[in-house]
Amino acid sequence: MMQSRTMSLIESATNVVVGYVLAIATQIVVFPWFGIDAAFREHLAIGLSFVGVSLARGYLLRRLFEAIRVRGTD
């Protein structure tokens, strides 16, 4: 059974929110290990940039695999 568009949107939004929170938490823990001092506001901005890259990566990979699937059914 295919996932509905609404559930796909909810899944994608949840993935983005969880990824963003995880990125911020990871930065707060890991940056000091490397001597990087960043304010919380900077962590938010850095995390947002990684979310953007992650969204683009996820979209492009999903489209690639969909193209492979469609081509494989011909």
C-alpha positions, 0 to 999 in steps of 0.5 A, a space after each residue: 500500500 502506498 503512503 498518502 501524500 499527507 502522511 508523506 508530508 508529515 514524515 518529511 516534516 518530522 524528519 526535518 525537525 528531528 534532524 535539526 534538533 539532533 544537529 544542534 545538540 550534536 554541535 553543542 556537544 562536539 564543537 568544544 572537543 575541537 576547540 570551536 566556540 559558538 553561541 547558541 544563535 550560531 548553532 541555530 544558523 549552522 544547523 539550519 544550513 545543514 538542514 538545507 543541504 540534507 533536504 536537497 540531498 534527500 530530494 535528489 536521492 529520492 528522485 534518482 531512485 524513482 527514476 531508476 525504479 521507473 526505468 527498471 519497469 520498462 
